[in-house]
Amino acid sequence: MRAADGPAAGAGEQAGDASDPAHALGPTEQAKPGPLLRLVRRQEVAFAAVGGFNTAMGIGMTVVWLAVLGDNVPPSVAVAAAYGVSIVVAFVLHRTLVFRVRGHLLRDFLRFVAVNSGGLLLNMALLELAVSVWHFPDKPAAVVVMGLVAVASYFGHRHISFRRRPPTEPDPIIG
């Protein structure tokens, strides 16, 4: 697909297949696929792998923080501490292993946090809707909603957090 042929061009993507590991880089920023993308070959799979790792790490960190902080500190502090560390790790891993972009570090991080926060709000709203309004069982509904939010997060990070403008083509020489 050429840059002018589809919606990816309007979303700031470089021309090429969405599964192309280096699709988020402009011609001056081309990088070879990292080790994860060479292994799995699909950006979507790499995103899921990094997300799964980060989720497991966040659970582990929450348990560790609960043990370290003890009973004198509310458990929500352990969750916040684990989240604070895991969002930085997730950002670095997604940026370097999945989307392979350079530059705009602070802008990318702020957008990453915004997309993650939007995912949290979407997760809360959809789960509340599924359980309270539609009367679905809470645990299966939570699994389905989390899956839907993970897919939405992929597109949010791809088109917002790590978005890069397509390279501009030079004006043709008239002559």
N, C-alpha and C positions, 0 to 999 in steps of 0.2 A: 504494500500500500504506500503510495506517495503521500507526502505531508498534506497536499491539498485534497486528497481523496476522501478523508473521513473525519470522524469526530476527534480522533486523537490529535490532529493538527490544531484544532481549536482549543484543546485542553493543554497545549503547551508541550506536546511530546514531539520528539524527533521522528522523522519518517522511519517506518519499519514496523515489523511485527511486534505486537504487545509483549510477546514472550521473549523478545530479544533482550538479553541481559544488560546490554549497554544502551538501551533505548532512551534512557533519561539523560544522556550526555550529549552535548553539542559536539560538532566536529573538532573543536579545539580542546574538548574535555573527554574525548574517547578514552576509555579504559578497557583493558581486557576483562572479561568476566572473572570475578573472584573465585576462590576455591569452592564455595557453596554453589554458585551458579554453574560452575563447570561440572559439578557432581549431579545436581538435580535438573539442570537445563531449563527450568520453567520458573519465572519470577514468582508466580502464584504459589508454587510449592516451597520455594525459598522463604517467602513471606510467612507461610504457615509454619515452617520449621522454626524460624526465628521466634514467631509468636508463641509456639508451644514451649520452646526452651525458656522464653522470658516468663511465661505463665508459671511454669514449674519453679523457676528461680524466685519469682515473687511469693509463691506459697512457702517455699523454704525460708526465705528471708523473713516473712511474717512470723513463722514459728520461732525462728532464732531471736527476732526482736522481742517477741512475747517472753521468751525465756530470759533474755538479757535485762529487759526493763522490769520484770517481776510484777507482782500483784499491786504495787503502789501506783502504777501508771495505768490509765485506761487503755484497753486493748486497741482502741482506734488510733492511738499514737503509734503502735507497732505497725498497723496497716499503713499509716501515712509515711512512716520511715521506710518501709519496704517499697512503697510506691515511688518515693523520691529517688531511691537508688535504681529501681527497676526501670523507670521511665528513661533515665539517662542511658542505661545499658541497652534498652530496646532501641533508642534513637541511634546510638552508635552502630549497633548490629544491622539495623534496617538500612541505614545510610551507607554503610560500607559493604555489606554482604548482599543486600537485596536490590537497592535502587542505584547504587554505584554513582553517586553524584559528588561533586566538589564545589567549594565556594559557598557563600551565603549561609554559614554555619548558624549564626544566631537566628536569622529569619527562618531557616529550616526547622530549628529546634522549637521556636515559638509556634510555628504551624503544626509541628508534630504534637505538641502538648494540646493545642486547640482541637485537632482531629481526635486525639485520645479522649479528651474531655467530652467532646460531642458523642463519641462512642459510648462513654459511660452514661450520659444523659439518655441517649437512644435506648440503651440496654434497660435502664430503669423504667422508662416510659412504656416500652413495648412489653416488658414483663408484667408491669402493673396492668396494662390493658388486657393482656392474654389471661391473667389470673382473675382479676377483679371484674372485668366486663364480660369476657368470653367464657369464663369459668373453666379454663384448661387446668389440668393438674400442674402445680407449681414447678416441680423438678423437671419433667419433660419440657415444659414451656421454657424454663430457663436455658436448657441445652439448645433448643431450637433458636431462641432469641439470640443467644451468644454466638451461634453459628452465623446467623444473619448479620449481626453487628460486625463479626470478623470480616465477612465479605465486604460490607460497606466500608470498613476501616482500610482494607486493602486499596480500594478505589480512592478513598480520602487521602491516604498517604501518597498514592501514586500521582493524583491530580492536584493535590494541595501542598502537602508537606514537602515533597521532593520534586515539585514541578520545575521544569526548565523550559524556557522559551525555545521554539524551534529556531534553528540557525537561519539567519536572513540570507537570501540569495543576492549576490551582487547584481546591480543593474546591468543589463546587456549593453555592450559597447555598440553604439550606433556609428556606423561609418562605412 
